[in-house]
Amino acid sequence: MSKKPSPVGQIGDYEIKQLKIFKVVADCGGFSAAETELNISRSTISIHISNLESRLNLILCRRGRSGFALTEEGAVVYEATVKLLGELEDFRNTINHLDIQLSGSLTILFSDTIGLDHRASMPAVIRKFSKLAQEVYLTAEVARMTEIERMVMQEEADIGFIPFHRELDGLEYEHIYTDICYLYASKDNPLAQLSDEELTDEIINGFPVTYAGIKTQERINGHLANMNLKATAYNYESRMALLLSSRFIGYLPENYAKPYVDSGELVAIAPSRRFYHLEIMAITKKTNALNKVRSLFIKTMRDYYRKHNV
């Protein structure tokens, strides 16, 4: 039977810290996984969660041999925590933006190799932004597309750069550049030895394929629908390793594959018909909240693209 919750009363820094720890534990799916993320021991995490449960007079999670799971009350507290921490961040950003000198933080997330793609010009954009906002703390990470969407939606990140694969109501999208993706095989792959006339759809579709392993646009899914999907490799680097093994074929952006094609290690398979276009987008959350740091970064990016005809 659930406990009767105690009146919360005032929430101070200590309770905020406990709630942040609780959120990380829930996001990681357990105490052990949260150790690395929080950089504190499992026993310390357990103490914080127990103290929070005592403070609220609620059981927030079940942990034991059967695994970790939030209770019904824990799920409610988790959602409230996400909302509370988001509002605190909004408050912090609002106060920071009252100052003439921009301060605070900016978190940028990239999918795969977008951060170093010359068409995105991120080093130049970040250089210009950093000169304008020298007191802003920057965080830049690489993550999966779905994780980037989630973090931007929950305001855990300010801006993300992803291949467009769906449109979510809570996000705004801005086109950055377009990739063209071809089907590739290593030079030692049997398909690389065949002429275009010999490369029938039946032969191509029968060979083992590595792909990103996620649901994407219908027109892209159409290229994979009849193929022999035998391996998942989300990142281009891991997909490249599988292609170079000669045991798989797979789609890659032309720009990423070019050095390997130029060196003779990769060959495009039936390039006149086996290709698709992939739009790269910047995503931000739709919000009326004031965030001058994010706004300045987006303005800096747009100004740079306009000036250099990107």
C-alpha positions as CSV (number, residue, x, y, z in Angstrom):
1,M,0.0,0.0,0.0
2,S,1.3,3.5,-0.9
3,K,2.3,5.8,1.9
4,K,0.4,9.0,2.5
5,P,2.6,11.8,1.2
6,S,3.8,14.4,3.7
7,P,3.3,18.1,2.9
8,V,6.3,19.3,1.0
9,G,6.7,22.8,2.4
10,Q,9.7,24.8,1.3
11,I,12.1,23.3,-1.2
12,G,15.8,24.3,-0.7
13,D,19.1,23.6,-2.4
14,Y,19.4,20.2,-0.7
15,E,16.0,19.0,-2.0
16,I,16.8,20.3,-5.4
17,K,20.1,18.3,-5.4
18,Q,18.2,15.1,-4.3
19,L,15.6,15.6,-7.1
20,K,18.4,16.0,-9.7
21,I,19.9,12.8,-8.5
22,F,16.6,11.0,-8.6
23,K,16.0,12.2,-12.2
24,V,19.4,11.0,-13.3
25,V,18.8,7.6,-11.7
26,A,15.4,7.3,-13.4
27,D,16.9,8.4,-16.8
28,C,19.7,5.9,-16.4
29,G,17.4,3.1,-15.3
30,G,19.0,2.3,-12.0
31,F,21.6,3.1,-9.4
32,S,24.6,1.3,-11.1
33,A,24.1,3.0,-14.4
34,A,23.8,6.4,-12.7
35,E,27.2,6.1,-10.9
36,T,29.2,7.1,-13.9
37,E,26.8,9.9,-14.9
38,L,26.7,11.4,-11.4
39,N,30.3,10.5,-10.5
40,I,29.3,9.4,-7.0
41,S,29.1,5.9,-5.5
42,R,26.1,3.7,-5.6
43,S,25.9,3.8,-1.8
44,T,25.8,7.6,-1.8
45,I,23.1,7.6,-4.5
46,S,21.1,5.2,-2.3
47,I,21.4,7.5,0.7
48,H,20.1,10.5,-1.3
49,I,17.2,8.6,-2.7
50,S,16.3,7.2,0.7
51,N,16.4,10.7,2.2
52,L,14.2,12.0,-0.6
53,E,11.7,9.3,0.0
54,S,11.7,10.0,3.7
55,R,11.3,13.7,3.0
56,L,8.3,13.1,0.8
57,N,7.0,10.1,2.7
58,L,6.7,8.2,-0.6
59,I,8.3,5.1,-2.1
60,L,9.7,6.4,-5.4
61,C,11.3,3.3,-6.9
62,R,11.7,-0.4,-6.5
63,R,15.3,-1.8,-6.6
64,G,16.5,-5.3,-6.0
65,R,17.1,-8.5,-7.8
66,S,14.2,-8.0,-10.1
67,G,15.7,-4.7,-11.4
68,F,14.9,-1.0,-11.1
69,A,11.4,0.5,-11.7
70,L,9.6,3.6,-10.7
71,T,6.5,3.3,-8.6
72,E,3.3,5.1,-9.6
73,E,4.2,7.8,-7.2
74,G,7.8,7.8,-8.4
75,A,6.6,8.4,-12.0
76,V,4.5,11.4,-10.9
77,V,7.4,12.8,-8.9
78,Y,9.7,12.3,-11.9
79,E,7.4,14.3,-14.3
80,A,7.1,17.0,-11.6
81,T,10.9,17.1,-11.2
82,V,11.4,17.5,-15.0
83,K,9.0,20.4,-15.0
84,L,10.5,22.0,-11.8
85,L,14.1,21.7,-13.1
86,G,13.1,23.1,-16.4
87,E,11.4,26.1,-14.8
88,L,14.5,26.7,-12.6
89,E,16.6,26.7,-15.7
90,D,14.2,29.2,-17.3
91,F,14.4,31.4,-14.2
92,R,18.2,31.2,-14.2
93,N,18.4,32.1,-17.9
94,T,16.0,35.0,-17.5
95,I,18.1,36.5,-14.6
96,N,21.3,35.9,-16.5
97,H,19.9,37.7,-19.5
98,L,19.1,40.8,-17.5
99,D,22.8,41.5,-17.5
100,I,24.5,43.3,-20.4
101,Q,27.2,40.7,-20.5
102,L,25.7,37.3,-21.5
103,S,26.4,34.5,-19.1
104,G,24.9,31.1,-18.4
105,S,25.4,28.0,-20.6
106,L,24.7,26.7,-24.1
107,T,24.4,23.0,-24.9
108,I,24.8,21.9,-28.5
109,L,24.2,18.3,-29.7
110,F,25.3,16.8,-32.9
111,S,24.2,13.6,-34.6
112,D,27.2,11.7,-36.0
113,T,29.7,13.8,-38.0
114,I,27.6,17.0,-38.5
115,G,29.8,19.0,-36.1
116,L,32.8,18.6,-38.4
117,D,31.1,18.7,-41.7
118,H,32.4,21.7,-43.7
119,R,28.9,22.6,-44.9
120,A,27.8,23.3,-41.3
121,S,30.9,25.4,-40.6
122,M,30.5,24.8,-36.9
123,P,34.1,25.7,-35.9
124,A,33.7,29.1,-37.5
125,V,30.2,29.7,-36.1
126,I,31.4,28.7,-32.6
127,R,34.5,30.9,-32.9
128,K,32.4,33.9,-33.7
129,F,29.8,33.2,-31.0
130,S,32.4,32.7,-28.3
131,K,33.9,36.1,-29.1
132,L,30.5,37.6,-28.6
133,A,29.6,35.6,-25.5
134,Q,32.9,35.0,-23.7
135,E,31.3,34.2,-20.3
136,V,28.9,31.5,-21.7
137,Y,29.9,28.0,-20.8
138,L,29.7,25.7,-23.8
139,T,28.9,22.0,-23.9
140,A,29.0,20.1,-27.2
141,E,28.2,16.4,-27.4
142,V,27.4,13.8,-30.0
143,A,24.2,11.7,-29.5
144,R,21.6,9.7,-31.3
145,M,18.9,11.6,-33.2
146,T,16.1,10.5,-30.9
147,E,18.1,11.4,-27.8
148,I,18.8,14.8,-29.3
149,E,15.1,15.4,-29.9
150,R,14.3,14.3,-26.4
151,M,16.9,16.5,-24.7
152,V,15.9,19.6,-26.8
153,M,12.2,19.0,-26.0
154,Q,13.0,18.7,-22.3
155,E,15.3,21.7,-22.4
156,E,18.3,19.7,-21.4
157,A,20.0,21.0,-24.6
158,D,19.5,24.3,-26.4
159,I,20.0,23.3,-30.0
160,G,20.5,20.0,-31.9
161,F,21.7,19.2,-35.4
162,I,20.2,16.0,-36.9
163,P,19.2,14.4,-40.2
164,F,15.5,15.2,-40.7
165,H,13.5,12.0,-40.2
166,R,10.2,13.2,-38.7
167,E,8.5,16.5,-37.5
168,L,7.6,16.8,-33.9
169,D,5.0,19.5,-32.8
170,G,7.2,20.9,-30.0
171,L,10.3,21.6,-32.2
172,E,11.3,24.2,-34.7
173,Y,13.4,23.1,-37.7
174,E,15.9,25.0,-39.8
175,H,17.6,23.6,-42.9
176,I,21.4,23.6,-42.8
177,Y,22.4,21.5,-45.8
178,T,21.4,18.4,-47.8
179,D,23.3,15.2,-48.0
180,I,23.1,12.7,-50.9
181,C,23.5,9.1,-49.7
182,Y,24.7,6.3,-52.0
183,L,24.9,2.6,-51.5
184,Y,28.5,1.5,-51.0
185,A,30.6,-1.7,-50.8
186,S,34.2,-2.3,-50.1
187,K,36.6,-2.9,-53.1
188,D,36.8,-6.6,-51.9
189,N,33.0,-7.1,-51.9
190,P,31.7,-9.4,-54.6
191,L,29.3,-6.7,-55.7
192,A,32.1,-4.3,-56.4
193,Q,33.4,-6.7,-59.1
194,L,30.1,-6.5,-61.1
195,S,29.1,-4.1,-63.8
196,D,26.1,-1.9,-63.6
197,E,24.3,-4.2,-66.0
198,E,25.1,-7.2,-63.8
199,L,23.9,-5.4,-60.6
200,T,20.3,-6.4,-60.7
201,D,17.9,-5.4,-57.9
202,E,17.6,-9.1,-57.0
203,I,21.4,-9.4,-56.6
204,I,21.7,-6.2,-54.6
205,N,18.7,-6.9,-52.4
206,G,20.0,-10.4,-51.6
207,F,23.4,-9.1,-50.2
208,P,23.6,-8.5,-46.4
209,V,23.0,-4.8,-45.5
210,T,24.0,-2.7,-42.5
211,Y,21.8,0.3,-41.7
212,A,21.1,2.8,-38.9
213,G,18.4,0.6,-37.2
214,I,15.9,3.4,-36.8
215,K,12.6,4.3,-38.4
216,T,13.0,7.3,-40.7
217,Q,11.3,9.0,-43.6
218,E,9.1,6.8,-45.8
219,R,11.1,7.5,-48.9
220,I,14.3,6.4,-47.2
221,N,12.6,3.4,-45.7
222,G,11.6,2.5,-49.3
223,H,15.2,2.0,-50.2
224,L,15.6,-0.5,-47.4
225,A,12.2,-2.3,-47.6
226,N,13.3,-5.2,-49.8
227,M,16.9,-5.4,-48.8
228,N,18.6,-8.1,-46.7
229,L,19.0,-6.2,-43.4
230,K,21.6,-8.1,-41.4
231,A,23.4,-5.6,-39.2
232,T,22.7,-2.4,-37.2
233,A,25.3,0.4,-37.1
234,Y,23.9,3.8,-36.2
235,N,27.1,5.9,-36.4
236,Y,28.8,6.3,-39.7
237,E,32.1,5.2,-38.3
238,S,30.8,1.9,-37.1
239,R,28.9,1.4,-40.4
240,M,32.1,2.1,-42.3
241,A,33.9,-0.6,-40.3
242,L,31.3,-3.1,-41.4
243,L,31.4,-2.0,-45.0
244,L,35.2,-2.3,-45.1
245,S,34.9,-5.9,-43.8
246,S,33.5,-6.7,-47.2
247,R,30.7,-8.7,-45.6
248,F,28.1,-5.9,-45.9
249,I,26.8,-3.1,-48.1
250,G,25.2,0.0,-46.8
251,Y,24.2,3.7,-47.4
252,L,26.5,6.5,-46.4
253,P,26.5,10.3,-47.2
254,E,28.6,11.0,-50.2
255,N,30.7,13.6,-48.4
256,Y,31.6,11.1,-45.6
257,A,32.4,8.3,-48.0
258,K,34.5,10.4,-50.4
259,P,38.0,9.9,-48.9
260,Y,37.4,6.1,-49.0
261,V,36.1,6.3,-52.5
262,D,39.1,8.4,-53.6
263,S,41.5,5.9,-52.0
264,G,39.8,3.0,-53.8
265,E,38.6,1.4,-50.6
266,L,34.9,2.0,-51.3
267,V,32.8,1.6,-54.5
268,A,29.3,3.1,-55.1
269,I,26.8,0.4,-56.0
270,A,24.4,1.2,-58.8
271,P,24.7,5.0,-58.1
272,S,22.3,6.0,-60.8
273,R,19.4,4.4,-59.0
274,R,20.5,3.5,-55.4
275,F,20.6,6.9,-53.7
276,Y,18.5,9.3,-51.6
277,H,18.7,12.8,-50.2
278,L,19.0,13.6,-46.5
279,E,18.2,17.0,-45.1
280,I,20.3,18.2,-42.1
281,M,18.4,20.4,-39.7
282,A,19.0,22.5,-36.7
283,I,16.3,21.9,-34.1
284,T,15.2,24.1,-31.1
285,K,12.2,23.9,-28.8
286,K,9.2,26.0,-29.5
287,T,9.0,28.3,-26.5
288,N,8.2,31.9,-25.5
289,A,10.8,31.8,-22.7
290,L,13.6,34.3,-23.0
291,N,16.9,32.7,-23.9
292,K,19.3,35.3,-25.2
293,V,22.2,32.9,-25.3
294,R,20.5,30.5,-27.6
295,S,19.1,33.4,-29.7
296,L,22.5,34.8,-30.1
297,F,23.9,31.5,-31.2
298,I,21.2,31.0,-33.8
299,K,21.6,34.6,-35.0
300,T,25.4,34.1,-35.3
301,M,24.9,30.9,-37.3
302,R,22.4,32.5,-39.6
303,D,24.6,35.6,-40.2
304,Y,27.6,33.4,-40.9
305,Y,25.6,31.3,-43.4
306,R,24.2,34.3,-45.1
307,K,27.6,36.1,-45.4
308,H,29.3,33.0,-46.7
309,N,26.4,31.7,-48.9
310,V,26.3,28.5,-47.0
